[in-house]
Amino acid sequence: MSLGKKIVVATHNAHKLAEIRAILALSGWEFVSLNELGIADMPVEDADSFIGNARIKAQFAHEKTGLAALADDSGLVVDALDGAPGVYSSRYAGPDSNDAANNAKLLQQMQGVPDALRSARFVCALVFIDADGTETVAEGTVSGRIGKEPQGHNGFGYDPLFYPEASFFARSMAELSAHEKNLISHRSQALAKLRTLLADAEEQVEGPQAAESEEPTGDMQATGDGVSARGPQPVSTVSPCAAQQQIVVFDFDGTLIDTSSPVKLITRLNRDKIMSKRAVLKSLAWGIRYKMGRELDQTVPRRYVFASFKDFPASEADSIMRDVYRTELRQHLRPKAVAALKRHQAEGKVVIIVSASFEPIISELCLDLGVEHYLCTQMEVVDGSYTGETKSPPPESEHKLYQFVAWADASYGPDGWELTHAYGDHYSDVPLMEIAQHPIAVDPDHRLRSIAHERHWEVHDWLS
């Protein structure tokens, strides 16, 4: 596989190019549009699928320029309209229609459709063709519902009418900031998958050959220890250097502690009669399945906690959660985990806790351990009370990766940091772990243990 440094994005849409550049800003690739290369025409998109249209555009751009090419085809799929607008999303109201006309037609078509039937999803299909003509495909989706009037001025396309479920906001996609949108969007999900696919392919193709090569070629980059093959990593291909800040990430539940903070918190809310019995039982049943490694919606238990704290005085809720840490969680800190954390601090590395647990719990933990930085679930407060919503998506799975990278970029600059170690216990930690130089699975669930074994990651038994 030969990726090259310059990649032509098969689009004339400045918004789309900016979004792709923002999400892949750390990859070390230079993205240029067809406009920037003086190519004004585009092929006819006559496929009956998003992937088919993306392939047509990627092949066109690759053949026109001889460069590696990236193309996407995105659209809105509305269940009540049998999948429309679908592949015709950009021209729903006609060949020369604009966003306003398309949105107006969608609203007209959705007149009289009840709230329960207004489900929809954005779909993004990506086709990447490398300089040698090898094709890689990735898809992403974000589910939501269609509103009854446009809201917001950010984004483009159908964003003002689309309310994403995954955002935890009672806001349309057009009311989210660019950063918030990139955390959940269908395009960001597809790009994250593409990063992983390309990194895996590059490692398989170039890994064995790189060790035997006498001189660096293609994507070979010099390091302090000589030359190593570094194809496109899932997020960052920055090379180690003395000026970069070394960062270590620790997960909380199951990694730093040998118990579950949601379970302890829910037990406390049950004892204090803040959460209903039904919600407690459903949450605990979810927790059992989650610990068994089932692929579950991780927002479920937090929704019950959110609902319990809706209109609850924030200061009182925070006090309860801090007390849960001190009385229920602190005693479960793993000595080996704390020792590893302190060792990294002594080495001059920045330690950050990245967990979907709630801020009062994590902030109390950080005070206890002398850790300055954390990313966690922050609940929204209005007039001194919790609203039952969060300020942003909790940092878990791919959101854990996106939020960490955004924090590191903001703190040290896109080229000013490197993730040396990432500790996690659950397979949902993999997106962040796989960009670390040393991913470490701590008493992992079955799925993460299998991944760690396949990729030769370290596995630590800190329960013994």
C-alpha positions in Angstrom: 0.0 0.0 0.0 1.3 3.4 -1.0 -0.6 6.3 0.7 1.5 9.3 -0.3 1.4 12.6 1.5 -1.1 14.5 -0.7 -4.7 13.2 -0.9 -7.3 14.7 -3.2 -10.8 14.9 -1.7 -13.3 14.4 -4.5 -15.5 17.4 -3.7 -16.2 21.0 -4.5 -18.0 21.5 -1.2 -15.9 23.7 1.1 -17.9 22.8 4.1 -17.2 19.1 3.6 -13.5 19.6 2.9 -13.2 21.7 6.1 -14.9 19.0 8.1 -12.7 16.2 6.8 -9.6 18.4 7.4 -10.7 19.1 11.0 -11.3 15.5 11.9 -8.1 14.2 10.2 -6.0 17.2 11.2 -3.5 15.0 13.1 -2.9 12.4 10.4 0.0 14.2 8.7 -1.7 14.0 5.3 -2.3 17.1 3.1 -5.8 17.2 1.8 -6.6 19.2 -1.3 -9.9 19.7 -3.1 -10.6 19.3 -6.8 -11.0 23.1 -6.9 -7.5 23.6 -5.6 -6.1 21.4 -8.4 -8.0 23.3 -11.0 -10.5 20.5 -11.7 -14.0 21.9 -12.1 -16.0 18.9 -13.4 -17.4 15.9 -11.5 -18.6 12.5 -12.7 -22.3 11.5 -12.9 -23.3 9.9 -9.6 -25.8 7.3 -10.9 -25.2 4.5 -8.4 -28.0 3.3 -6.2 -26.0 3.3 -3.0 -23.9 5.6 -1.0 -20.8 3.4 -1.4 -21.4 3.2 -5.1 -21.5 7.0 -5.6 -18.4 7.4 -3.3 -16.5 4.9 -5.4 -17.4 6.7 -8.7 -16.1 10.0 -7.3 -12.9 8.5 -5.8 -12.1 6.7 -9.0 -12.7 9.9 -11.0 -10.4 11.9 -8.7 -7.7 9.3 -8.7 -7.6 8.9 -12.4 -7.7 12.7 -13.0 -4.8 13.4 -10.7 -2.8 10.2 -10.1 -3.0 11.0 -6.4 -4.4 9.0 -3.6 -8.1 10.0 -3.5 -10.8 10.2 -0.8 -14.5 10.5 -1.6 -17.6 10.4 0.5 -21.3 10.1 -0.3 -23.5 11.2 2.5 -27.2 11.5 2.9 -30.3 11.4 5.0 -32.4 8.3 5.3 -35.9 8.9 6.7 -37.9 5.8 7.7 -41.3 7.4 7.2 -40.3 8.2 3.6 -39.1 4.7 2.8 -35.5 5.8 3.0 -35.8 9.0 1.0 -34.1 11.4 0.3 -31.2 8.8 0.4 -28.7 9.0 -2.4 -30.7 12.0 -3.8 -30.2 14.0 -0.6 -28.3 16.8 -2.2 -30.8 17.2 -5.0 -34.0 16.2 -3.3 -35.9 19.3 -4.4 -34.5 19.1 -7.9 -31.2 19.1 -9.9 -30.3 22.7 -9.0 -31.8 22.8 -5.5 -30.0 24.3 -2.5 -30.1 23.4 1.2 -33.1 25.6 1.9 -35.2 24.0 -0.9 -34.3 20.5 0.2 -35.2 21.2 3.8 -38.5 22.8 2.7 -39.4 19.7 0.7 -38.5 17.4 3.5 -40.8 19.3 5.9 -43.6 19.2 3.4 -43.2 15.5 3.0 -43.2 15.0 6.8 -46.3 17.0 7.4 -48.6 15.1 9.7 -46.1 12.4 10.6 -46.3 11.9 14.4 -43.2 12.3 16.6 -42.9 8.5 17.1 -42.5 7.9 13.4 -40.0 10.7 12.6 -36.9 8.5 13.0 -34.0 9.1 10.6 -30.3 8.6 10.2 -27.4 10.3 8.5 -25.2 7.9 6.5 -21.7 8.4 5.3 -19.8 6.1 3.0 -16.1 6.7 2.4 -14.0 5.2 -0.4 -10.3 5.7 -0.2 -8.1 4.8 -3.2 -4.4 4.9 -2.5 -1.7 5.9 -5.0 -1.4 2.3 -6.2 -5.2 1.9 -6.8 -6.0 -0.2 -3.7 -9.5 0.6 -2.4 -10.6 0.9 1.3 -14.2 1.4 2.3 -15.7 2.6 5.6 -19.2 3.7 6.7 -20.7 5.6 9.6 -24.2 6.4 10.8 -25.8 8.6 13.4 -29.4 8.1 14.3 -31.9 10.7 15.3 -35.2 12.3 14.4 -36.6 14.9 12.1 -37.7 18.1 13.7 -40.7 20.2 12.7 -38.9 23.4 11.9 -35.3 24.4 11.2 -33.2 25.3 14.2 -29.6 26.6 14.3 -27.2 28.1 11.9 -24.1 25.8 12.1 -23.5 23.0 9.7 -25.1 22.5 6.3 -27.5 20.3 4.5 -30.3 18.9 6.6 -28.5 19.7 9.9 -31.1 22.3 11.0 -33.9 19.6 10.9 -31.9 16.6 12.3 -31.9 16.0 16.1 -29.2 13.3 16.8 -29.9 10.8 19.6 -26.2 10.3 20.3 -25.6 14.0 21.1 -27.4 14.0 24.5 -28.6 17.4 23.5 -32.2 18.7 22.9 -30.6 20.5 19.9 -30.4 20.0 16.2 -27.2 19.2 14.5 -27.0 22.8 13.3 -27.1 24.0 16.9 -24.0 22.0 17.9 -20.5 23.5 17.7 -18.2 22.1 15.1 -16.3 20.2 17.8 -19.5 18.7 19.3 -20.7 17.7 15.8 -17.3 16.1 15.0 -17.6 14.0 18.1 -20.8 12.2 16.9 -21.3 12.8 13.2 -21.7 10.1 10.6 -18.6 11.4 8.8 -16.4 11.4 11.9 -17.5 7.8 12.6 -16.7 6.7 9.0 -13.3 8.6 9.1 -12.4 6.9 12.5 -13.1 3.5 10.9 -11.1 4.5 7.9 -8.1 5.5 10.0 -8.1 2.1 11.7 -8.5 0.1 8.5 -5.6 2.0 6.8 -3.4 1.6 9.9 -4.0 -2.1 10.0 -3.5 -2.5 6.3 -0.2 -0.5 6.4 1.1 -2.5 9.3 0.4 -5.8 7.5 1.9 -4.7 4.2 4.9 -2.7 5.3 5.7 -4.0 8.8 7.8 -7.1 7.9 9.4 -5.3 4.9 10.4 -2.2 6.9 12.7 -4.1 9.2 14.7 -5.4 6.2 14.8 -2.2 4.2 18.1 -0.4 4.2 16.8 3.0 3.3 13.6 4.8 4.2 11.0 5.1 1.4 7.4 6.2 1.1 5.9 6.7 4.6 9.1 5.9 6.4 9.9 8.5 9.0 13.1 9.1 11.0 13.0 8.7 14.7 15.5 9.1 17.5 16.3 5.3 17.3 16.7 5.1 13.6 14.0 4.5 11.0 10.6 2.9 11.6 7.6 2.3 9.4 4.8 4.7 10.4 1.8 4.5 8.2 -1.3 6.6 9.0 -2.2 6.0 12.6 -5.8 6.0 13.8 -5.4 9.7 14.8 -1.8 11.0 15.0 1.4 10.2 13.2 3.4 12.8 15.0 7.0 11.6 15.5 8.6 11.4 19.0 10.9 14.3 19.8 12.2 16.0 22.9 9.8 18.9 22.6 6.7 16.7 22.7 4.8 16.3 26.0 4.5 12.7 26.9 1.0 11.8 28.1 -0.4 8.7 29.9 -4.1 7.9 30.0 -5.8 5.9 32.8 -9.4 4.6 32.7 -11.2 4.6 36.0 -13.7 1.8 36.4 -12.1 -1.6 36.3 -8.6 -0.1 35.8 -7.8 2.2 38.7 -10.5 0.6 40.8 -11.6 -3.0 41.1 -15.3 -2.1 41.2 -17.9 -0.1 39.2 -18.6 3.5 40.1 -22.0 3.4 38.3 -23.1 0.4 40.4 -21.9 2.1 43.6 -23.7 5.3 42.7 -26.9 3.6 41.7 -26.9 1.6 44.9 -26.5 4.8 46.9 -29.4 6.5 44.9 -31.5 3.5 45.6 -30.7 3.6 49.3 -31.6 7.3 49.5 -34.8 6.7 47.5 -33.6 9.0 44.7 -33.8 6.4 42.0 -36.8 4.2 41.4 -36.6 0.4 42.1 -37.4 -0.3 38.4 -34.6 1.9 37.2 -32.2 0.3 39.7 -32.9 -3.2 38.6 -32.6 -2.3 34.9 -29.3 -0.5 35.5 -27.8 -3.4 37.5 -29.0 -5.9 34.9 -27.3 -3.8 32.2 -24.1 -3.7 34.3 -23.9 -7.5 34.5 -24.3 -7.9 30.7 -21.7 -5.1 30.1 -19.1 -6.7 32.4 -19.6 -10.0 30.5 -18.4 -8.1 27.4 -21.7 -7.7 25.6 -21.9 -4.9 23.0 -24.4 -2.7 24.6 -25.6 0.9 24.4 -23.5 2.5 27.1 -25.8 5.5 27.5 -28.5 3.3 29.1 -27.5 3.3 32.8 -26.5 7.0 32.7 -29.9 7.9 31.4 -31.4 6.4 34.5 -29.0 8.5 36.6 -29.7 11.6 34.5 -33.5 11.1 35.0 -33.0 10.7 38.8 -31.0 13.9 39.0 -33.4 15.9 36.8 -34.3 19.2 38.6 -32.2 18.0 41.5 -30.0 20.7 43.2 -26.6 20.4 41.7 -24.7 21.1 44.9 -26.6 18.3 46.7 -26.1 15.8 43.9 -22.4 16.7 43.7 -22.1 16.2 47.5 -23.7 12.7 47.2 -21.3 11.7 44.4 -18.2 13.0 46.2 -19.3 11.0 49.3 -19.7 7.9 47.1 -16.1 8.2 46.1 -14.8 8.7 49.6 -16.9 6.0 51.3 -17.5 3.4 48.5 -14.8 3.8 45.9 -11.6 5.0 47.5 -11.1 1.7 49.3 -11.2 -0.1 45.9 -8.2 1.7 44.4 -5.7 -0.8 43.1 -2.3 -0.4 44.7 -0.6 -1.6 41.5 -2.5 1.0 39.5 -1.7 3.8 41.8 2.0 2.8 41.8 2.0 2.8 38.0 0.4 6.2 37.9 2.9 7.7 40.4 5.8 6.2 38.5 4.6 7.9 35.3 4.3 11.2 37.1 7.8 10.8 38.5 9.1 10.3 35.0 7.7 13.7 34.0 4.8 12.5 32.0 1.4 14.2 32.2 -1.3 11.8 33.6 -4.9 12.3 32.6 -7.9 10.3 33.8 -10.4 9.7 30.9 -13.6 8.2 32.2 -17.4 8.3 31.5 -17.9 8.5 35.3 -19.4 11.7 36.7 -17.3 14.8 37.4 -17.7 15.0 41.2 -16.4 11.5 41.5 -13.5 11.9 39.1 -12.5 15.3 40.5 -12.4 13.8 44.0 -10.2 11.0 42.7 -7.8 13.4 41.1 -7.5 15.5 44.3 -6.8 12.2 46.1 -4.1 11.1 43.7 -2.6 14.5 42.8 -3.7 14.3 39.1 -4.3 17.7 37.5 -6.2 16.6 34.3 -9.3 14.6 33.6 -12.1 14.2 31.0 -15.4 12.8 32.3 -19.2 13.2 32.1 -20.3 16.7 33.0 -24.0 17.3 33.7 -25.8 20.4 32.6 -26.8 22.8 35.3 -29.5 25.5 34.9 -30.5 27.8 37.7 -28.6 25.6 40.2 -30.2 22.3 39.3 -29.3 19.5 37.0 -31.4 19.4 33.8 -31.1 15.6 33.2 -28.8 16.3 30.2 -25.0 16.4 29.8 -22.9 19.3 28.5 -21.3 17.0 25.9 -21.2 13.3 25.0 -19.6 11.2 27.8 -16.0 10.2 26.9 -16.4 6.5 26.0 -15.5 4.4 23.0 -14.7 6.6 20.0 -15.9 9.7 21.9 -13.1 8.9 24.4 -10.6 9.1 21.6 -12.0 12.3 20.0 -12.2 14.2 23.3 -8.7 13.2 24.4 -7.2 14.3 21.1 -9.1 17.6 21.2 -7.8 18.2 24.8 -4.2 17.2 23.9 -4.3 19.5 20.8 -5.7 22.4 22.8 -3.2 21.9 25.6 0.1 21.2 23.7 -0.6 21.8 20.0 -1.3 19.2 17.3 2.4 18.3 17.0 3.3 18.9 20.6 2.3 15.7 22.3 2.5 11.9 22.2 0.5 9.3 24.0 3.0 6.9 25.5 0.7 4.7 27.6 -3.0 4.0 27.7 -4.5 1.8 30.4 -8.0 0.3 29.9 -10.0 -2.8 31.0 -12.9 -2.9 28.5 -13.1 -3.4 24.7 -14.7 0.1 24.4 -11.4 1.5 25.4 -9.7 0.2 22.2 -10.1 3.3 20.0 -8.0 5.4 22.4 -5.7 2.6 23.4 -4.7 1.8 19.8 -3.1 5.3 19.3 -0.8 4.8 22.3 2.8 3.6 22.0 2.1 1.2 24.8 -1.5 0.1 25.1 -2.0 -1.9 28.4 -5.1 -4.1 29.1 -5.8 -4.3 32.8 -7.7 -7.4 33.9 -9.5 -7.1 30.6 -12.9 -8.5 29.6 -12.8 -11.4 27.2 -13.1 -9.3 24.0 -10.3 -6.8 25.0 -8.1 -9.8 26.1 -8.5 -11.3 22.7 -7.7 -8.0 20.9 -4.6 -7.5 23.2 -3.4 -11.0 22.4 -3.8 -10.5 18.6 -2.0 -7.2 18.7 0.6 -8.2 21.2 -0.4 -5.6 23.7 0.6 -5.8 27.4 -1.9 -7.4 29.7 -1.6 -6.7 33.5 -3.2 -8.6 36.2 -3.7 -6.1 39.0 -6.3 -8.1 40.9 -3.7 -10.5 42.3 
